[in-house]
C-alpha cells in the first residue's frame, strides 16, 4: 500500500523498499542498484527523493487453529523510501 500525504501544497509518497539479493553472490552494490532504480523510477514521475526511513512495527500473535500452530508476536523494522513533490 502506498501512502500519499498533502501538506501545504506539498505531497509526500512513502514506498516500501525490500532489496532482493542472491545468497552467495549478492552484494551491497546489488542493493544500491535496486534502491537507485526505485528512486529513478519515481523521479521520472516528478517525485524527489528525501530519505530511506526505518519504520518499526509490532506484528500481533497468531493463535493458530484450536491453539495448535500458534506463533508469538514479534517486532520488525521495514524500510520505507520517502519522496516529495
Secondary structure, DSSP 8 states (H G I E B T S, - for coil): --EEEEETTEEEEEEEE-----TTT--HHHHHHHHHHHHHHHHTTT-EEEEEEEEEEEE--B--BTTBS-B--EEEEEEEEEEE-
